[in-house]
Amino acid sequence: IPTTIPLFLNALGLASFFDNDHRFSVNAHSKEVARKKEHVLEEYLFGKKFKNIYVIGDSGTDIAMAKHVGATSILFTHPDFPTRQLEADLRTTDLRTIIKTL
């Protein structure tokens, strides 16, 4: 897990929802990606049972990953950028608002 993930979750007050054993990150920005995000998530979920699965992201690949595993997708749209036209289950410009959903 990149060191920025725990810092980010703590800053937003979301760390208690995502313990170290139930969060991960995939760098899909590299052209040398060996596996796609949805395959990494699929591997992670294999054999596990969760009441709810949420995928929070800001890209089409994040939303596709959620759909691939039947998760609820939450599209984060940066406040300073136009809203992306993606078919997400939920949308937010402030990640603190998703605490009610979780």
N, C-alpha and C positions, 0 to 999 in steps of 0.2 A: 504494500500500500504506500503510495507516495506520502511523504511527511506532511504535505499540504492538506490532505483529506481530514485528519483529526483536527487540525487547526481550523479549517473551514467549518466543520460540524460543531465544534465548540463555540465558535464565534456566533453561529446562528442558533445556538441552544438546541441542536438536534442530535448531539452525540449520544444521548441515552437511548435513542431509537435505533442506532446503528453501532452495535458493539464490534470489537475488532474481528470477531469470527464471522460476522455477517455483513461485511462490506468489502468491496474491491474496486479496482480501477483498471481500465484498459486504455492504452494510448492508441487511439484510432487515427491520429493525425500523421503518423509516420507512414511513409510509402512502403516500408519494410514490415508491415504488420503480418505476423505469421497466422494469427487467428482473428476472426471477426468477433465483435463484442457479443453478439447473440450466442456464439458458440461457447465463449468463456462462461457466460451466465448459465447456459444450458448445462455445461459440465458442473458448475458450482451447485446447481439445484438438484442434480441427479441424486435420487435416493433420499432427499430431504423433504420434509413436510413443513409448509408455512401456511398460516391462516391467510395472510395477505402478502402480496409481493408488489412493491412499488419501484418503478424506475424513474429517476429524476434526471433530466438531461436537457440540453439546449440544442440538440441537433436531430436531424432526420434519422440518423443511425441509432440514436438513443430511443426514439419512439418506435422504430422498427424492432429493436431488441425487446422492448416491452411487449409488443404484439406477438413476437415470436414465441415467448414463453407464457403468454396469457396474463401478464402483469398489468397493473394500472399504470398508465404513463402520465407523468407530470412534466409538462414542457415549461422550462424556465426561459423566459424571454428577458434579455437584458434591458433594463429601463431606458437606456440611451439608444437602442436600436429598434427598428420597426419589428412588429410582431411577425413571427414566421407563420406561414400558412401550412401548418402541419396538423394532422388529425390525431391530437392527443386527447386523453380522457379528461385531463385537467390542465389548466394554464396558470402561471403565476409570474409576477415580476418581483416578488419578494418571497424568498424561500421560507421566511418565518411564518408565513400564512399557511403552510402545509402542515404545521403541527396539529391543527384541528383534524385534518384528514388522517394522519397517522395514528 
